[in-house]
């Protein structure tokens, strides 16, 4: 069965809400957060986007999760198991 991305996201969010697991606020920004947490430069990112796009994602991440520094982003990534300590 195929579900469009919008519908599948709504289904997953509804499932997580019922199970008590909070939904992940970072959907498309995970790769940038991982780069920051691994102390890799967004200037030489591996993604299919450029430096300015990576920095935009980084800013968006910081606003979404109310963290205002690289250290906080690294801690968040460690708690979410996006990188290993």
C-alpha positions in Angstrom: 0.0 0.0 0.0 1.3 3.4 -0.9 0.6 6.5 1.2 1.6 10.0 0.2 4.3 11.7 2.4 1.8 14.0 4.0 -0.6 11.2 4.9 2.1 8.9 6.1 3.5 11.6 8.4 0.0 12.2 9.9 -0.4 8.4 10.5 3.0 8.2 12.2 2.3 11.3 14.3 -1.0 9.9 15.4 0.6 6.5 16.3 3.3 8.2 18.3 0.8 10.4 20.1 -1.1 7.3 21.2 2.0 5.5 22.2 3.3 8.4 24.4 6.5 8.8 22.3 7.0 12.5 21.4 7.3 13.1 17.7 10.7 14.2 16.4 10.6 17.9 15.7 13.5 17.5 13.2 12.4 15.9 10.0 14.6 17.2 7.2 17.3 18.7 9.4 18.7 15.5 11.0 21.7 15.2 8.6 22.8 18.8 9.3 22.5 18.2 13.1 24.6 15.1 12.7 27.3 17.0 10.9 27.4 19.6 13.6 27.5 17.0 16.4 30.3 15.2 14.6 32.2 18.5 14.5 32.2 18.4 10.7 32.0 21.6 8.8 28.7 22.4 7.1 30.9 24.3 4.7 32.0 20.9 3.3 28.8 19.1 3.8 28.1 15.7 2.3 24.5 16.5 1.5 23.0 17.5 -1.8 22.8 21.1 -0.6 25.3 23.9 -0.3 26.8 25.8 2.6 24.1 28.5 2.9 21.3 25.8 2.9 23.1 23.9 5.6 23.4 27.0 7.7 19.7 27.8 7.1 18.9 24.3 8.4 21.2 24.8 11.4 19.4 28.0 12.3 16.0 26.3 11.8 17.1 23.5 14.1 18.1 25.9 16.8 14.8 27.7 16.7 12.7 24.5 16.6 14.3 23.0 19.7 15.1 26.2 21.5 18.9 25.7 21.7 21.2 28.6 21.1 24.7 27.1 20.7 26.7 24.4 19.1 27.3 22.7 22.5 23.6 22.4 23.1 23.1 21.0 19.6 25.7 18.4 20.3 24.1 17.4 23.6 20.7 17.2 21.9 22.2 14.9 19.2 23.8 12.7 21.8 20.5 12.3 23.7 18.7 11.4 20.5 21.4 8.9 19.6 22.2 10.6 16.3 25.9 10.3 17.1 27.9 8.1 19.4 30.0 9.7 22.2 
